[in-house]
Every structure is written in structure tokens, then in C-alpha cells.
């Protein structure tokens, strides 16, 4: 009988231990489930932030493109308004020349137009290049003339003026340059 009693006690203890172990396992399982739910919420928050950031970046990019376009349009408008002023002066000079039929009024009109256009260029930071002798960094020699009267490399005619804008070369001067006869003979 004792054996039976012992067996009963052992069975009861085993059941209690199993129940405790089951409860511990269920508790662990609940903790893990809660942790997974917490991690899912955190992942969802990160995903939502990512989606918002992507949308904000797209909006920023579009806004930047629009601002760039607006600045370019504003710049064009500013230049065109000045050119319209030159067109007004040109039209006035043309009408004046037609009415008076005199060369002096045409010359005066052209001088006014030239001054007005030079003023606009200066306002925009454009400067005319001035060069007495040939410099390949700012000049393009289109023609050479042999001469002993001038020093070698002297510019005797400018076909097209050169310009720089805010210190940057934007167009080379196209020129006619002297090749000194004495220099040519020495080379031969």
C-alpha cells in the first residue's frame, strides 16, 4: 500500500511540476507573442516613417525643380524686358531715319542702340576683352599679315570682339595679327 501511496504522491508531484512547467512555458509563450507584437509595431512605425520620408523627398524634389524653372524664367524675363527696351529704341531710330531721310539721324540712332546694349551687357557682368597683342588664351587669329612696320603678334584688326562674363571667358576675340617679316626670314 505504501507503494501505492508513494506512487500517488509522486504522480501528484509530477502533475504539479508539469502544471508549473506548463504555466512557465505558457508565460514564456505569451512574453514571446507580446515581444513579436511589439516588434511588429516598431517595424510598422519604421515603414510608415519611410513612406512619409519618401513622399516628403518627392515633394521636395518637385518643389526644387519648380523653383529652378521659376528662377530661369525670371532670369529670361529680366533679360527680355531689357531687350524689349532696345527694340523700342531701334524702332524709334528706324522711324526717325525714315522720316528724316538723313544719315546723321541713322548714325545717332545706332549709337543710342549700341550704348543701350552695352549698358545691358555691363549690368549682366559681361565685359569686352581688350588686347593689343595676340594672346591665344583670349584671341583666335583668323588672318596673318606680313609687315615690318609693327611688332610681331600685334593685332591690327578685330573682326569680332571677345567677351568675358564675371571673369569667365565666354567668347574669343577673332583678330588679324601681324607676322613680322624679319621674324619670318629668321625662321627660314
C-alpha positions in Angstrom: 0.0 0.0 0.0 2.7 2.2 0.8 3.9 1.7 -2.6 0.6 2.8 -4.0 0.7 5.9 -1.7 4.1 6.7 -2.8 3.1 6.4 -6.3 0.2 8.6 -5.8 2.4 11.3 -4.1 4.9 11.0 -6.9 2.1 11.3 -9.5 0.7 14.3 -7.7 4.1 16.0 -7.5 4.7 15.1 -11.2 1.4 16.7 -12.1 2.2 19.7 -10.0 5.6 20.0 -11.7 4.1 19.5 -15.1 1.4 22.2 -14.4 4.1 24.6 -13.1 6.2 23.8 -16.2 3.2 24.3 -18.5 2.4 27.6 -16.8 6.0 28.7 -17.2 6.0 27.7 -20.9 2.7 29.4 -21.4 4.1 32.5 -19.7 7.2 32.4 -21.9 5.0 31.9 -25.0 2.8 34.9 -24.0 6.0 37.0 -23.4 7.3 36.0 -26.9 4.0 36.7 -28.5 4.0 40.2 -26.9 7.6 40.8 -28.0 6.7 39.8 -31.5 3.7 42.2 -31.5 5.9 45.0 -30.1 8.5 44.3 -32.8 5.7 44.3 -35.5 4.5 47.7 -34.2 8.1 49.1 -34.3 8.6 47.7 -37.8 5.3 49.2 -38.9 6.3 52.6 -37.4 9.6 52.4 -39.3 7.8 51.5 -42.5 5.4 54.4 -42.1 8.3 56.8 -41.4 10.0 55.5 -44.6 6.9 56.0 -46.7 6.4 59.6 -45.3 10.1 60.4 -45.9 9.9 59.1 -49.4 6.8 61.3 -50.1 8.5 64.3 -48.5 11.6 63.8 -50.6 9.5 63.5 -53.8 7.6 66.7 -52.9 11.0 68.4 -52.1 12.4 67.3 -55.5 9.3 68.6 -57.3 9.4 71.9 -55.4 13.1 72.3 -56.2 12.5 71.6 -59.9 9.7 74.2 -59.9 11.9 76.8 -58.1 14.7 76.1 -60.6 12.3 76.6 -63.5 10.9 79.7 -61.9 14.4 81.2 -61.4 15.3 80.5 -65.0 12.0 82.1 -66.3 12.6 85.1 -64.0 16.1 85.5 -65.5 14.8 85.2 -69.0 12.1 87.7 -68.3 14.6 90.2 -66.8 16.8 89.9 -69.9 13.9 90.1 -72.3 12.5 93.2 -70.7 15.8 94.9 -71.3 15.9 93.6 -74.9 12.4 95.0 -75.4 13.8 98.4 -74.4 16.5 98.0 -77.0 13.8 97.1 -79.6 11.9 100.2 -78.7 15.0 102.4 -79.2 15.7 100.6 -82.5 12.1 101.1 -83.7 12.2 104.7 -82.8 15.6 105.2 -84.6 14.3 103.4 -87.7 11.1 105.6 -87.8 13.2 108.7 -87.3 15.6 107.7 -90.1 12.6 107.0 -92.4 11.0 110.4 -91.6 14.2 112.5 -91.9 16.0 110.6 -94.6 19.3 111.8 -93.2 22.4 109.7 -92.4 23.1 111.6 -89.2 19.8 110.6 -87.6 20.6 106.9 -88.5 24.1 107.2 -87.0 22.7 108.8 -83.9 20.0 106.1 -83.5 22.6 103.3 -84.0 24.9 105.0 -81.4 22.0 105.1 -78.9 21.2 101.4 -79.5 24.8 100.4 -79.1 25.1 102.3 -75.9 21.9 100.8 -74.5 23.0 97.3 -75.4 26.5 97.9 -73.9 24.8 99.1 -70.7 22.7 95.9 -70.5 25.8 93.7 -71.1 27.7 95.6 -68.3 24.7 95.1 -65.9 24.8 91.4 -66.6 28.6 91.2 -65.8 29.7 91.0 -69.4 33.0 92.8 -70.2 34.6 93.4 -73.6 38.2 91.9 -73.9 40.8 94.5 -74.9 44.0 93.1 -76.3 46.8 94.9 -78.2 49.0 91.8 -78.9 47.9 88.3 -79.8 47.2 86.1 -76.8 45.9 82.6 -77.7 44.1 82.3 -74.4 41.7 85.1 -75.4 42.1 85.5 -79.1 41.7 83.5 -82.3 43.8 84.5 -85.2 41.8 84.3 -88.4 44.4 86.0 -90.6 48.1 87.0 -90.6 49.7 90.0 -92.3 53.4 90.2 -93.0 54.8 93.6 -92.0 57.9 95.2 -90.7 56.1 98.3 -89.5 54.5 96.6 -86.5 55.9 94.2 -83.9 55.3 90.5 -84.3 51.9 89.4 -82.8 50.4 92.9 -82.9 46.6 92.9 -83.5 45.8 95.2 -86.4 42.2 94.4 -86.9 39.4 92.9 -84.7 36.8 91.0 -86.7 34.8 90.1 -83.7 35.2 91.3 -80.1 35.8 88.9 -77.3 33.9 88.9 -74.1 34.1 87.5 -70.5 31.3 87.3 -68.0 32.1 87.6 -64.3 35.7 86.8 -65.1 35.0 83.8 -67.2 35.8 83.8 -70.9 32.6 83.4 -73.0 33.9 84.3 -76.5 37.3 84.6 -78.0 38.2 87.7 -80.0 38.6 87.0 -83.7 41.5 89.0 -85.0 44.0 89.8 -87.8 47.6 89.5 -86.5 51.0 90.9 -87.8 53.7 88.4 -88.7 56.9 90.4 -88.7 59.0 89.8 -92.0 62.2 89.8 -90.1 60.9 87.0 -87.8 59.8 85.0 -90.9 63.2 85.3 -92.6 64.9 84.2 -89.4 62.7 81.1 -89.3 63.7 80.2 -92.9 
